């Protein structure tokens, strides 16, 4: 059974509006949970697996900017002349 994406988008808009309008926190969470489920339906491909969406693209869509680049940690062992080369302060 094929679900029309426009129907899902309309239902998502309804749930978002209901979540905005309510002052009850529990009811807001229920509407946001329904919104999450509808989004997951859209993100799931026909085989039942979640579609891979690059996090960089999500960040760019949400903020309009490129994501900050993170530096990769280098975990190289330092070798000292006195024979102490462990990762801990207590390695002698």
N, C-alpha and C positions, 0 to 999 in steps of 0.2 A: 504494500500500500504506500503510495507516494503522498507525502504531505507537502502542500504548497507553502513555500517560504513566506509569501505575503500574509498568509493566514497566521503563521507563527509570529511574524513581526507585529501584526495587529494585536494579537493576544499579549505579546510582550509589552506593547505600549499601554494596554489596559491595566496590566499588573503593575507597571511602573507608576501610572497615574493613581491607582488605588493606594500604593505604598506611599506616595507623596501626600495624599489627602488625609490619611489616617494619623491620629495622634497617639494611638495605642501602639506601644513598642512591639508587643507580641504579634499583633495583626500585621504590622509593617514587616516583621521578619517572615511571616507566612507568605506575603506577597513577593518579597524579595527572593524567597526560596523557590517560588513558582517561576519567577523570572530566570533564576539560575538553571532550573530544569529545562525551560524552553530554549535557553541559550545552548545548553549541552546537546539538545536534540539537533540544533542547527550545526553544531560543531562535529557531530558524529557522521561518519561517512556511511555509505550503503552497506558495508560489511559489518557494521556494528563497532568499529574501532573509532576512537577519537581522532579527528583530523589533527595533524601536527601543524600548529601555528607558531611560527618563530616569535619568541618573546620580544625581539627587537622591533618587529612589525607592530605588535600590540602596543608597545611603549610609544612608538612613533605616532600611531593613530590616536592614542589617549592624550599625549602632551603636545604633539605637533613638532617635536624635536627629536633628534637622534639620541639614543640611550647613551649614558656615560660609559666610557670604556673602563673596565676593571683590569687592574694589573694582576697578573698571575704570580702567585708566590713561588719563589725559588726555594726549594728545600734541599740544598746541597750540604753535605757534611763538610765541616771545616776540619782541616788537618793541622794540628799544632805541632811544634817541634818537641814539646815535652811529652808527647804520646797521648794527651787528652784529646780525644776526638769524638766523644759521645754527644748525644743530643741533649742530655740533661746536665745541670750544674753539678750533679753528684756523680757523674761518670769520671773516673780518675784513670 
